[in-house]
């Protein structure tokens, strides 16, 4: 039986490398991908930019954000208050 993914069990070194745009050369664990998406979204990256940085599809980034309740980054237009 498959255990549910523990998204708090990420590898800090892998996440730092992913956020910097360096791929580990092996499959990326869900927890590592989730934390990388969280950090990039917090820095203001759009889903498309995150997808490019991580080598994912934009739809995958959206699914990760929805699954982990990560808000989308504000666009420059939305940030003018």
Buried (B, 14 or more C-beta within 10 A) or exposed (E): EEEEEEBEEBBEEBBEBBBEEEEEEEEBBBBBBBBBBBBBBEEEBBBEBBBBBBEBEBEBBBEBBEEBEBEBBEEEEEEEE
